[in-house]
Amino acid sequence: MRVALYTLGCKVNQFETAALAEGFISKGADIVHYTQEADIYVVNTCTVTSRAAYQSRQILRRIRRSRKKARIIATGCYVQMGAQEILDAVPGQVCLVGNDQKPHLVDFAFELEDGLEFYVGNISRVATIAPFTVRRQLGRTRAFVRIQDGCNSFCTYCIVPYARGRSRSLVPELVEKQIEIMVREGIKEVVFTGIHIGMYGEDLLEKTSLVDLLKRICSAFPQLRFRLSSIEPSELTPDMISWAMSTPNFCPHWHISLQSGSDKILKLMNRHYTSSYYRNLIMELKTAMPEAAIGTDVLVGFPGEDGPAFEKTMELISELPITYVHAFPFSPRPGTVAAAMTNMVTKKEKANRGRAVRDLGNEKKQAFYRLNVEKIFECLMENQDKETGLWKGLTPNYIPVLLDTEGDRTDLKNQILPIRITKAEKGMAFGTLGV
């Protein structure tokens, strides 16, 4: 049996796809690339934006038309929220498995007939996190470990709480067990991920917190590097910053969502902080950890975001020591509060604002790279750059560095090497082996 898997969306989806792949392998299946011929195709969909939903439909249609005899299984957030849209858009038969039933997908795949199968329940009733375990994500040197799922925040623009359900945490013992497995597989860096990672532990019978988990895991595995995928501003506590400063195997890299620099827009978004709170947090963090990379997300074109509100976002990013910015255009998702708001921003204006934020983010990123020229970092070597052929490594503070090996073709993957950054130009950083 040959199985191909395709993933859209977040790091949680990537972790879960890796777990599904291992489930198929345990039943004797061979995993192949989705462009190859397979007996079963699994598409882990996303619906966080209308673009993501469109891409999910597109890949399902493409597979269905080219692989008419194969079983096709769609799962993930778009299935949870838009099952009928998928059925209307994809010709032929497709099996639909919602997030609530994803742990059973491998069994369904071997049991189902070639006709329509529908396994989508009420995700809001799911009270425990799915018990996925991964040995190693195929082809990766950094491993994602999902410690939390779901979200209780209900930002007015976000469909995720409806697609993923309420916040659910993996008990610390199982987090530790998962990492032990990855250590045996040779993984050297772990990225903790979740839908709302700062909520970790609040739902467990023995309540705990994200910082308590970090303290436990970083102490238990001193040979590994750890980092967080993202965290909300109000959940990055002084205790966490103080602990991170003194923990050598926790990477000085934070991704802290902003979304808007306008207090009016933040309130409309149901974001529970102000621009001044965010400003103070970033400055305090940078003072405590001056070498840290700090990334952020910005949502442009939210309903009611006029010119002055957008300028406040640009001004805030400009004045803060932000390292990089992910910019997204507002996408009205049916069922969310924001989808029914008035004063929508035009598509053209959203595109212009997104471009402006990305350009500013690229300037900030290049400036950060330049600040680190002539410094030596322990870099985890990941792969060879397709354009230059040079090996690419990642510094603890999230700088991808292309290593000049002077023609040496030695396989460096998954090695940690000291690299001196020698220059930063054209959005890239370059280096040589440090001394």
C-alpha positions in Angstrom: 0.0 0.0 0.0 1.4 3.4 -1.0 0.3 6.5 0.8 1.0 10.1 0.0 0.4 13.0 2.4 0.1 16.7 1.7 -0.1 19.4 4.4 -1.4 23.0 4.4 -1.3 25.5 7.2 0.3 25.6 10.6 3.1 23.7 12.5 0.4 21.7 14.4 -0.8 20.4 11.1 2.7 19.5 10.1 3.2 17.6 13.4 -0.1 15.7 13.0 0.8 14.8 9.4 4.0 13.3 10.6 2.1 11.3 13.2 -0.3 10.1 10.5 2.6 9.0 8.3 4.0 6.9 11.1 0.6 5.4 11.7 0.5 4.3 8.1 4.1 3.0 8.2 3.2 0.9 11.3 0.5 -0.8 9.2 3.0 -1.7 6.5 2.4 1.2 4.1 5.1 2.9 2.1 5.1 6.8 2.2 5.6 8.4 -1.2 5.6 12.0 -2.4 2.2 13.4 -3.3 3.3 13.9 -6.9 3.9 10.1 -7.2 1.3 7.4 -7.8 -0.3 6.2 -4.6 -3.2 4.1 -3.4 -4.2 6.6 -0.7 -3.8 10.4 -0.7 -4.3 12.3 2.6 -4.6 16.1 2.5 -4.4 17.9 5.8 -6.3 21.1 5.1 -6.4 24.6 6.4 -9.1 27.3 6.6 -7.5 30.1 8.5 -7.9 32.4 5.4 -10.0 32.2 2.3 -6.8 31.6 0.4 -5.9 28.6 2.5 -9.4 27.1 1.9 -9.0 27.7 -1.8 -5.6 26.0 -1.8 -7.1 23.1 0.0 -9.8 22.7 -2.6 -7.3 23.1 -5.4 -5.0 20.3 -4.3 -7.9 18.0 -3.7 -9.3 18.6 -7.2 -5.8 18.2 -8.7 -5.3 14.8 -7.0 -8.8 13.6 -7.8 -8.5 14.4 -11.5 -5.0 12.8 -11.9 -5.5 9.8 -9.6 -9.0 8.7 -10.4 -8.7 5.2 -8.9 -7.0 6.3 -5.6 -8.7 6.8 -2.3 -8.6 10.5 -1.2 -9.0 11.5 2.4 -9.4 15.2 3.4 -8.8 16.1 7.0 -8.0 19.2 9.1 -9.6 22.5 9.8 -11.3 23.1 6.4 -13.0 19.7 6.6 -14.2 20.7 10.1 -15.7 24.0 8.9 -16.4 23.6 5.2 -17.2 19.9 4.5 -20.0 20.8 2.1 -17.8 23.2 0.2 -15.3 20.4 -0.4 -18.0 18.0 -1.6 -19.3 20.7 -4.0 -15.9 21.5 -5.3 -14.1 18.2 -5.6 -15.3 15.8 -8.4 -15.8 12.1 -7.5 -15.7 10.5 -4.1 -13.7 11.8 -1.2 -13.5 10.7 2.5 -13.9 13.6 5.0 -12.3 13.2 8.5 -12.7 16.1 10.9 -10.2 17.2 13.5 -12.2 15.4 16.2 -11.7 12.1 14.3 -8.1 12.7 13.1 -6.6 10.2 15.5 -8.7 7.4 13.8 -7.8 8.4 10.3 -5.3 5.7 9.6 -7.8 3.0 10.7 -10.5 4.6 8.5 -8.2 4.6 5.5 -7.8 0.9 5.6 -11.5 0.2 6.4 -13.3 2.5 4.0 -14.7 1.6 0.6 -14.1 3.7 -2.5 -17.3 5.7 -1.9 -18.0 8.7 0.3 -17.3 8.4 3.9 -18.0 11.2 6.4 -16.4 11.4 9.9 -16.9 14.9 11.2 -18.2 15.5 14.7 -18.6 18.4 17.2 -15.0 19.5 17.9 -16.1 21.8 20.8 -17.0 18.7 22.8 -13.5 17.2 22.6 -12.0 17.6 26.1 -8.6 15.9 25.6 -5.7 16.4 23.2 -5.3 13.7 20.5 -2.6 11.2 21.6 -0.3 11.6 18.6 3.4 10.4 18.9 6.1 11.1 16.3 9.5 9.4 16.1 10.9 11.9 13.7 9.5 14.3 11.1 10.7 13.1 7.7 13.5 15.1 6.3 13.6 17.6 9.2 16.5 18.5 11.5 14.3 20.5 13.9 11.4 18.6 15.3 8.0 20.1 16.1 6.4 18.9 19.3 2.7 19.7 19.7 2.1 20.3 23.4 -1.3 22.0 23.1 -4.3 22.2 20.8 -7.4 24.4 20.5 -8.1 28.0 21.6 -10.4 29.8 24.0 -9.7 33.4 22.9 -12.2 33.9 20.1 -10.5 36.9 18.4 -13.2 38.3 16.2 -11.4 37.5 12.9 -10.4 34.0 13.8 -12.1 30.7 12.8 -9.6 28.5 14.6 -11.5 28.0 17.9 -14.4 26.7 15.9 -12.2 24.4 13.8 -9.9 23.2 16.6 -12.1 23.3 19.7 -11.2 24.4 23.2 -7.7 24.5 24.6 -6.3 21.1 25.5 -2.8 20.2 26.8 -0.5 17.2 26.6 0.5 16.2 30.1 4.2 16.9 30.9 5.0 13.2 31.2 3.9 12.6 27.6 5.8 15.7 26.4 8.9 14.3 28.0 8.3 10.8 26.5 7.8 12.3 23.0 11.2 14.1 23.3 13.0 11.0 24.5 11.8 9.3 21.4 13.2 12.1 19.2 16.5 12.1 21.1 17.0 8.5 20.1 16.3 9.4 16.5 19.1 12.0 16.6 17.0 15.2 16.7 19.1 18.2 18.1 16.5 20.9 18.3 12.8 20.9 19.3 10.2 23.6 18.6 7.2 23.5 20.9 4.1 24.3 19.0 0.4 24.6 19.6 -2.7 26.6 18.6 -2.6 28.8 21.7 0.6 27.7 23.5 0.4 30.2 26.3 -2.7 28.4 27.6 -0.7 25.3 28.2 -1.5 23.4 31.4 -4.6 25.3 32.4 -7.0 22.5 31.5 -5.0 19.6 33.1 -6.2 17.9 36.3 -2.9 18.8 37.8 -2.7 22.4 36.6 0.7 23.6 35.4 1.9 26.3 33.1 4.1 26.8 30.0 7.0 28.2 31.9 6.9 25.2 34.3 7.0 22.8 31.4 9.9 24.7 29.8 11.9 24.6 33.1 11.2 20.8 33.4 12.0 19.9 29.8 15.1 22.1 29.2 16.6 20.8 32.5 15.8 17.2 31.5 17.4 17.5 28.1 20.4 19.8 28.4 21.9 18.5 25.1 18.9 19.7 23.1 18.1 23.2 21.8 14.5 24.4 22.4 12.4 27.2 21.1 8.7 28.3 21.0 6.7 28.6 17.8 4.8 31.7 19.1 3.3 33.2 22.2 0.7 35.9 22.9 2.0 39.2 24.4 0.1 38.9 27.6 1.4 35.4 28.2 5.2 36.2 28.0 5.7 36.8 31.8 8.6 38.3 33.6 9.2 34.9 35.2 9.5 33.4 31.7 11.9 36.1 30.5 14.1 35.8 33.6 14.2 32.0 33.2 15.0 32.2 29.5 17.9 34.6 30.1 19.7 32.1 32.3 18.9 28.9 30.3 21.6 28.2 27.7 19.7 25.6 25.7 16.6 27.8 25.3 17.0 29.7 22.0 16.9 33.5 22.2 14.1 33.7 19.7 10.5 34.8 20.3 7.5 35.2 18.0 5.0 37.5 19.6 1.9 38.5 17.6 1.0 42.2 17.3 -1.8 42.2 14.7 -2.2 46.0 14.9 -0.6 49.0 16.3 -3.9 50.8 16.7 -5.7 50.4 20.1 -9.0 50.9 18.3 -8.4 48.0 16.0 -7.0 45.8 18.7 -10.2 46.3 20.7 -12.3 45.4 17.6 -10.2 42.3 17.2 -10.8 41.3 20.8 -7.1 41.3 21.5 -6.5 41.8 25.2 -3.6 44.3 25.2 -2.8 47.8 24.0 -0.1 49.1 21.7 1.7 50.6 24.7 1.7 47.3 26.5 3.2 45.6 23.5 5.8 48.4 23.1 6.9 48.1 26.7 7.0 44.3 26.5 9.3 44.2 23.5 11.6 46.8 24.9 11.9 45.0 28.3 12.5 41.7 26.4 15.2 43.3 24.2 16.9 44.8 27.3 16.9 41.5 29.0 18.0 39.5 26.0 19.7 41.9 23.5 20.8 39.1 21.2 17.2 37.8 20.8 15.3 37.6 17.5 11.8 38.9 17.9 9.3 38.1 15.2 5.7 39.2 14.9 2.4 38.9 12.9 0.4 41.8 11.5 -3.1 41.5 10.1 -3.7 44.3 7.6 -7.0 45.6 6.3 -9.2 44.7 9.3 -12.7 46.3 9.1 -12.4 49.9 10.2 -8.6 50.1 9.7 -8.4 53.5 8.1 -5.2 55.2 7.0 -4.2 56.6 10.5 -4.8 53.3 12.1 -2.5 51.5 9.6 0.1 54.2 10.1 0.1 53.5 13.8 1.0 49.9 13.0 3.8 51.0 10.7 5.2 53.5 13.2 5.1 50.9 16.1 7.0 48.3 14.0 9.5 50.9 12.9 10.4 52.1 16.4 10.6 48.6 17.9 13.6 46.2 17.7 11.5 43.7 15.7 13.5 41.2 13.6 11.0 40.0 11.1 7.3 40.5 10.3 4.7 38.1 8.9 1.9 40.2 7.2 -1.5 38.8 6.4 -4.5 40.5 4.7 -7.8 40.3 6.6 -9.9 37.5 5.2 -13.5 37.4 6.4 -14.3 33.9 7.6 -18.0 32.9 7.8 -19.1 32.4 11.4 -16.7 34.9 12.9 -17.8 38.3 14.4 -15.5 40.3 12.0 -17.2 38.7 8.9 -20.3 40.7 9.7 -18.5 44.0 10.4 -18.9 47.1 8.2 -16.2 49.4 6.8 -14.4 46.7 4.9 -11.1 47.6 3.4 -10.7 47.1 -0.4 -8.7 44.2 -1.7 -6.3 46.6 -3.4 -5.7 48.6 -0.3 -5.1 45.4 1.8 -2.5 44.3 -0.8 -0.8 47.7 -0.7 -0.7 47.6 3.1 0.6 44.1 3.2 3.3 45.0 0.8 4.3 48.0 2.9 4.5 45.9 6.1 6.5 43.1 4.4 9.0 45.7 2.9 9.5 47.2 6.4 9.9 43.7 7.8 12.6 42.9 5.3 14.5 46.1 6.2 14.3 45.1 9.9 15.5 41.6 9.2 18.4 42.7 7.1 19.4 45.2 9.8 19.3 42.5 12.4 21.5 40.3 10.3 24.1 43.1 9.9 24.2 43.6 13.7 25.4 40.0 14.0 28.2 40.1 11.4 31.5 38.9 12.9 29.8 37.1 15.7 30.2 33.3 16.0 27.1 31.1 16.6 26.5 27.4 17.0 24.5 26.7 13.9 22.3 23.6 13.3 23.0 22.6 9.7 19.7 21.9 7.9 20.0 21.5 4.1 21.7 22.8 1.0 20.4 26.0 -0.5 18.9 25.3 -3.9 20.2 28.4 -5.5 23.7 28.6 -4.2 24.4 24.9 -3.3 25.8 26.2 0.0 24.8 24.5 3.3 22.4 26.4 5.4 22.5 26.5 9.2 20.2 28.1 11.7 21.6 30.2 14.6 20.0 30.0 18.1 18.6 33.5 17.4 17.0 32.4 14.2 19.3 33.7 11.5 19.7 31.3 8.5 23.3 31.4 7.5 24.8 30.1 4.2 28.1 28.4 4.9 31.0 28.7 2.5 32.7 25.4 2.7 35.2 26.2 -0.2 33.9 23.3 -2.3 34.0 20.7 0.4 31.0 18.3 -0.4 30.9 16.8 3.1 27.3 16.0 4.3 26.7 18.5 7.2 23.1 17.8 7.8 22.0 17.8 11.5 25.5 18.8 12.7 25.9 21.8 15.0 28.9 23.8 13.9 30.5 27.1 15.0 29.9 29.6 12.2 31.2 33.2 12.0 28.8 35.5 10.1 30.9 37.4 7.6 28.4 39.4 5.7 24.7 40.1 5.3 23.3 41.2 1.9 20.3 40.8 -0.3 18.2 39.3 2.5 20.7 36.6 3.3 23.5 36.0 5.8 26.8 34.3 4.9 29.5 32.7 7.0 32.5 30.6 7.4 33.5 28.0 10.0 34.3 30.0 13.2 37.5 29.9 15.2 
